[in-house]
Amino acid sequence: MLVAPREFLASKENAVRLTLTEYPLPSGECASYGAETKGFRLEMLHNGVARTLNNDASVPKSRKCPLGYRIERIVTHFPDEAPPVFAILIQMDSLGFEGPDRRYLAITGRL
């Protein structure tokens, strides 16, 4: 996903490139339900600097049984006297009672 951190930014020079990669990440409890759980890695490229913002090594219990992820949106804020900041919302589908439940994860930081 390639995004402009400000609406009026016409040049791709300062664009933010986000890459979300899903991968199988088994969870013992979820496997007993037949769920094939996943983890994700989120990478950001901005101004020539690559950063890994998330890289799951295990499924956190707070996520229950995650089945998939996608980038929902990025929100930026440019305060007058502080560095710019961002919040990336990740949509997560997890195993629910009558089908997938949809929740959101927020990953925040400074640009």
Protein Blocks (a to p, Z undefined) as FASTA:
>chain_A
ZZdfbfklmbfklpccddddddddddfklmmnopacddddddddeehiacdfbdcfbdcf
klopafbdcdfbdcddddfkbccddddddddddddfkoccdddddddddZZ
